[in-house]
Amino acid sequence: MKKDYWQSFLIFAFCILIDQILKSYYSQASSVRFNEGFIFGSFSDLPVAIRILTMTSLFGFIFFLYASLIYFLSPQAKILKFALSFLVGGIGGNVWDRTLVGKT
């Protein structure tokens, strides 16, 4: 496989790791507000299982598109691959929080 393919996945994993570290550090503040819904708190009245299933399914689809784009884009599009890695890494960090903690 291509070298930048693995670099992109390392950036993706690094984004999730940094996201979790920063959220655990700043969640100690007393003025933190959490979002228990989807976008801007929408769908927060749905059962937890449905919200988790929806979020993980949506992230699975986004991750599939991401992995396909990273693999099939030309090596000259390295900046685009890294930018997609940051974007999907941020989304992955939020989905991680939503499924394990229940809020972001």
MDAnalysis code that builds the backbone (N, CA, C; Angstrom):
import MDAnalysis as mda
import numpy as np

u = mda.Universe.empty(312, n_residues=104, atom_resindex=np.repeat(np.arange(104), 3), trajectory=True)
u.add_TopologyAttr("name", ["N", "CA", "C"] * 104)
u.add_TopologyAttr("resid", np.arange(1, 105))
u.add_TopologyAttr("resname", ["MET", "LYS", "LYS", "ASP", "TYR", "TRP", "GLN", "SER", "PHE", "LEU", "ILE", "PHE", "ALA", "PHE", "CYS", "ILE", "LEU", "ILE", "ASP", "GLN", "ILE", "LEU", "LYS", "SER", "TYR", "TYR", "SER", "GLN", "ALA", "SER", "SER", "VAL", "ARG", "PHE", "ASN", "GLU", "GLY", "PHE", "ILE", "PHE", "GLY", "SER", "PHE", "SER", "ASP", "LEU", "PRO", "VAL", "ALA", "ILE", "ARG", "ILE", "LEU", "THR", "MET", "THR", "SER", "LEU", "PHE", "GLY", "PHE", "ILE", "PHE", "PHE", "LEU", "TYR", "ALA", "SER", "LEU", "ILE", "TYR", "PHE", "LEU", "SER", "PRO", "GLN", "ALA", "LYS", "ILE", "LEU", "LYS", "PHE", "ALA", "LEU", "SER", "PHE", "LEU", "VAL", "GLY", "GLY", "ILE", "GLY", "GLY", "ASN", "VAL", "TRP", "ASP", "ARG", "THR", "LEU", "VAL", "GLY", "LYS", "THR"])
u.atoms.positions = np.array([
    [0.833, -1.190, 0.000],
    [0.000, 0.000, 0.000],
    [0.873, 1.247, 0.000],
    [0.228, 2.316, -0.304],
    [0.948, 3.579, -0.408],
    [1.311, 4.115, 0.977],
    [2.399, 4.857, 0.998],
    [2.884, 5.395, 2.263],
    [1.933, 6.434, 2.838],
    [1.377, 7.317, 1.985],
    [0.495, 8.358, 2.503],
    [-0.864, 7.805, 2.941],
    [-1.190, 6.593, 2.490],
    [-2.401, 5.929, 2.964],
    [-2.295, 5.677, 4.464],
    [-1.158, 5.141, 4.882],
    [-0.954, 4.859, 6.308],
    [-0.755, 6.137, 7.109],
    [-0.107, 7.129, 6.513],
    [0.054, 8.408, 7.192],
    [-1.301, 9.052, 7.460],
    [-2.208, 8.943, 6.513],
    [-3.545, 9.503, 6.694],
    [-4.276, 8.820, 7.838],
    [-4.158, 7.503, 7.927],
    [-4.813, 6.794, 9.026],
    [-4.165, 7.099, 10.375],
    [-2.870, 7.352, 10.373],
    [-2.220, 7.764, 11.624],
    [-2.707, 9.145, 12.064],
    [-2.884, 10.051, 11.129],
    [-3.437, 11.370, 11.464],
    [-4.846, 11.218, 11.998],
    [-5.634, 10.343, 11.380],
    [-7.003, 10.076, 11.837],
    [-7.000, 9.586, 13.287],
    [-6.153, 8.600, 13.590],
    [-6.086, 8.053, 14.953],
    [-5.553, 9.091, 15.937],
    [-4.583, 9.888, 15.506],
    [-4.024, 10.938, 16.356],
    [-5.082, 11.981, 16.696],
    [-5.947, 12.314, 15.744],
    [-7.022, 13.284, 16.003],
    [-7.991, 12.759, 17.057],
    [-8.331, 11.503, 16.974],
    [-9.240, 10.925, 17.975],
    [-8.568, 10.921, 19.346],
    [-7.299, 10.570, 19.398],
    [-6.571, 10.547, 20.663],
    [-6.486, 11.939, 21.279],
    [-6.110, 12.929, 20.509],
    [-6.022, 14.304, 21.017],
    [-7.398, 14.807, 21.434],
    [-8.425, 14.462, 20.666],
    [-9.794, 14.860, 21.004],
    [-10.188, 14.314, 22.373],
    [-9.885, 13.060, 22.630],
    [-10.242, 12.446, 23.909],
    [-9.439, 13.026, 25.064],
    [-8.169, 13.292, 24.834],
    [-7.331, 13.878, 25.886],
    [-7.821, 15.273, 26.249],
    [-8.086, 16.091, 25.238],
    [-8.543, 17.456, 25.509],
    [-9.923, 17.487, 26.151],
    [-10.810, 16.607, 25.727],
    [-12.140, 16.578, 26.333],
    [-12.083, 16.123, 27.785],
    [-11.220, 15.171, 28.085],
    [-11.118, 14.748, 29.483],
    [-10.476, 15.834, 30.341],
    [-9.557, 16.591, 29.767],
    [-8.904, 17.670, 30.510],
    [-9.877, 18.822, 30.761],
    [-10.620, 19.231, 29.749],
    [-11.503, 20.386, 29.895],
    [-12.870, 20.049, 30.478],
    [-13.193, 18.767, 30.615],
    [-14.473, 18.420, 31.226],
    [-14.472, 18.634, 32.732],
    [-13.319, 18.945, 33.299],
    [-13.220, 19.218, 34.727],
    [-13.755, 20.606, 35.073],
    [-13.903, 21.463, 34.080],
    [-14.405, 22.822, 34.327],
    [-15.875, 22.770, 34.723],
    [-16.295, 23.714, 35.527],
    [-17.671, 23.700, 36.029],
    [-18.662, 24.270, 35.022],
    [-18.199, 25.007, 34.045],
    [-19.117, 25.641, 33.095],
    [-19.282, 24.855, 31.801],
    [-18.940, 23.577, 31.809],
    [-19.034, 22.761, 30.606],
    [-20.481, 22.338, 30.401],
    [-20.954, 22.472, 29.153],
    [-22.296, 22.009, 28.794],
    [-22.147, 20.895, 27.782],
    [-22.913, 19.845, 27.940],
    [-22.830, 18.696, 27.052],
    [-24.022, 18.650, 26.121],
    [-23.806, 18.111, 24.942],
    [-24.855, 17.909, 23.960],
    [-25.226, 16.434, 23.984],
    [-26.457, 16.145, 24.329],
    [-26.899, 14.757, 24.384],
    [-27.690, 14.354, 23.158],
    [-27.886, 15.268, 22.237],
    [-28.615, 14.978, 21.009],
    [-27.686, 14.783, 19.839],
    [-28.189, 15.111, 18.666],
    [-27.415, 14.953, 17.448],
    [-26.782, 16.294, 17.098],
    [-27.308, 17.022, 16.189],
    [-26.795, 18.340, 15.826],
    [-27.620, 19.389, 16.564],
    [-26.938, 20.219, 17.348],
    [-27.580, 21.263, 18.166],
    [-28.638, 20.690, 19.107],
    [-28.434, 19.480, 19.575],
    [-29.337, 18.872, 20.543],
    [-30.582, 18.235, 19.937],
    [-30.684, 18.206, 18.611],
    [-31.855, 17.580, 18.006],
    [-31.833, 16.073, 18.255],
    [-32.991, 15.486, 18.284],
    [-33.180, 14.050, 18.521],
    [-32.717, 13.605, 19.902],
    [-32.620, 14.511, 20.853],
    [-32.204, 14.117, 22.197],
    [-33.309, 13.375, 22.941],
    [-34.547, 13.437, 22.426],
    [-35.654, 12.739, 23.072],
    [-35.792, 11.284, 22.595],
    [-34.987, 10.870, 21.636],
    [-35.021, 9.485, 21.165],
    [-34.363, 8.560, 22.183],
    [-34.716, 7.285, 22.180],
    [-34.042, 6.334, 23.077],
    [-32.542, 6.250, 22.771],
    [-31.780, 5.947, 23.788],
    [-30.325, 5.935, 23.671],
    [-29.860, 4.916, 22.625],
    [-30.460, 3.753, 22.592],
    [-30.036, 2.710, 21.653],
    [-30.204, 3.164, 20.205],
    [-31.274, 3.866, 19.917],
    [-31.503, 4.343, 18.557],
    [-30.497, 5.427, 18.204],
    [-30.198, 6.317, 19.145],
    [-29.199, 7.356, 18.876],
    [-27.823, 6.750, 18.630],
    [-27.441, 5.760, 19.426],
    [-26.136, 5.118, 19.252],
    [-26.082, 4.379, 17.922],
    [-27.126, 3.652, 17.587],
    [-27.158, 2.918, 16.331],
    [-27.092, 3.870, 15.140],
    [-27.811, 4.972, 15.222],
    [-27.793, 5.951, 14.137],
    [-26.417, 6.576, 13.982],
    [-25.800, 6.985, 15.079],
    [-24.497, 7.628, 15.021],
    [-23.423, 6.674, 14.512],
    [-23.392, 5.446, 15.001],
    [-22.359, 4.514, 14.573],
    [-22.564, 4.093, 13.119],
    [-23.799, 3.962, 12.684],
    [-24.055, 3.625, 11.285],
    [-23.635, 4.756, 10.364],
    [-23.968, 5.971, 10.752],
    [-23.576, 7.130, 9.959],
    [-22.056, 7.265, 9.919],
    [-21.395, 7.057, 11.045],
    [-19.938, 7.132, 11.052],
    [-19.319, 6.001, 10.238],
    [-19.893, 4.818, 10.281],
    [-19.389, 3.714, 9.459],
    [-19.442, 4.048, 7.979],
    [-20.520, 4.676, 7.550],
    [-20.647, 5.093, 6.155],
    [-19.622, 6.172, 5.822],
    [-19.469, 7.166, 6.710],
    [-18.489, 8.236, 6.483],
    [-17.073, 7.656, 6.456],
    [-16.770, 6.720, 7.349],
    [-15.439, 6.115, 7.374],
    [-15.178, 5.303, 6.117],
    [-16.181, 4.617, 5.610],
    [-16.025, 3.876, 4.359],
    [-15.710, 4.823, 3.207],
    [-16.433, 5.931, 3.121],
    [-16.147, 6.920, 2.078],
    [-14.748, 7.495, 2.239],
    [-14.369, 7.786, 3.474],
    [-13.038, 8.318, 3.761],
    [-11.953, 7.340, 3.324],
    [-12.066, 6.084, 3.718],
    [-11.052, 5.091, 3.373],
    [-10.974, 4.892, 1.864],
    [-12.111, 4.931, 1.196],
    [-12.115, 4.797, -0.261],
    [-11.428, 5.978, -0.918],
    [-11.740, 7.178, -0.455],
    [-11.108, 8.367, -1.033],
    [-9.607, 8.375, -0.777],
    [-9.206, 8.032, 0.425],
    [-7.784, 8.018, 0.754],
    [-7.038, 7.017, -0.128],
    [-7.654, 5.894, -0.379],
    [-6.990, 4.859, -1.164],
    [-6.929, 5.216, -2.647],
    [-8.019, 5.774, -3.196],
    [-8.094, 5.982, -4.637],
    [-7.616, 7.350, -5.111],
    [-7.428, 8.302, -4.214],
    [-6.896, 9.596, -4.644],
    [-5.427, 9.450, -5.032],
    [-5.008, 10.292, -5.933],
    [-3.619, 10.219, -6.396],
    [-2.671, 10.689, -5.292],
    [-1.418, 10.275, -5.369],
    [-0.439, 10.697, -4.361],
    [-0.202, 12.203, -4.338],
    [-0.542, 12.913, -5.414],
    [-0.357, 14.356, -5.445],
    [-1.374, 15.084, -4.566],
    [-2.439, 14.424, -4.182],
    [-3.487, 15.037, -3.355],
    [-3.226, 14.784, -1.880],
    [-1.982, 14.886, -1.461],
    [-1.599, 14.568, -0.084],
    [-2.250, 15.516, 0.916],
    [-2.318, 16.802, 0.602],
    [-2.927, 17.775, 1.517],
    [-4.415, 17.489, 1.686],
    [-5.093, 17.115, 0.600],
    [-6.512, 16.772, 0.689],
    [-6.713, 15.534, 1.560],
    [-5.843, 14.556, 1.419],
    [-5.949, 13.342, 2.236],
    [-5.755, 13.650, 3.715],
    [-4.785, 14.498, 4.016],
    [-4.543, 14.847, 5.407],
    [-5.680, 15.685, 5.970],
    [-6.253, 16.583, 5.160],
    [-7.385, 17.388, 5.613],
    [-8.609, 16.507, 5.882],
    [-8.849, 15.538, 5.014],
    [-9.944, 14.590, 5.255],
    [-9.699, 13.775, 6.520],
    [-8.442, 13.476, 6.786],
    [-8.112, 12.719, 8.001],
    [-8.445, 13.527, 9.249],
    [-8.132, 14.820, 9.237],
    [-8.480, 15.678, 10.373],
    [-9.996, 15.775, 10.538],
    [-10.715, 15.938, 9.434],
    [-12.174, 16.070, 9.498],
    [-12.821, 14.799, 10.040],
    [-12.470, 13.669, 9.465],
    [-13.087, 12.406, 9.886],
    [-12.593, 12.007, 11.278],
    [-11.378, 12.393, 11.644],
    [-10.898, 12.148, 13.000],
    [-11.707, 12.911, 14.037],
    [-12.062, 14.146, 13.727],
    [-12.919, 14.923, 14.624],
    [-14.309, 14.324, 14.746],
    [-14.841, 13.880, 13.632],
    [-16.146, 13.217, 13.662],
    [-16.060, 11.926, 14.473],
    [-14.970, 11.183, 14.283],
    [-14.785, 9.926, 15.023],
    [-14.677, 10.151, 16.522],
    [-14.009, 11.240, 16.927],
    [-13.924, 11.563, 18.353],
    [-15.279, 11.853, 18.957],
    [-16.120, 12.555, 18.212],
    [-17.467, 12.847, 18.708],
    [-18.333, 11.598, 18.763],
    [-18.206, 10.732, 17.775],
    [-18.977, 9.476, 17.792],
    [-18.491, 8.586, 18.940],
    [-17.202, 8.578, 19.182],
    [-16.641, 7.818, 20.313],
    [-17.276, 8.293, 21.630],
    [-17.336, 9.616, 21.817],
    [-17.954, 10.167, 23.030],
    [-19.439, 9.809, 23.094],
    [-20.093, 9.915, 21.985],
    [-21.535, 9.677, 21.969],
    [-21.858, 8.226, 22.311],
    [-21.067, 7.292, 21.822],
    [-21.378, 5.894, 22.084],
    [-20.912, 5.429, 23.462],
    [-19.762, 5.897, 23.935],
    [-19.241, 5.408, 25.214],
    [-19.676, 6.261, 26.403],
    [-19.727, 7.583, 26.216],
    [-20.080, 8.467, 27.326],
    [-21.558, 8.843, 27.290],
    [-22.107, 8.944, 26.080],
    [-23.525, 9.291, 25.939],
    [-23.739, 10.758, 25.637],
    [-22.692, 11.547, 25.619],
    [-22.811, 12.963, 25.310],
    [-21.463, 13.476, 24.820],
    [-21.495, 14.635, 24.179],
    [-20.256, 15.246, 23.684],
    [-20.060, 16.580, 24.300],
])
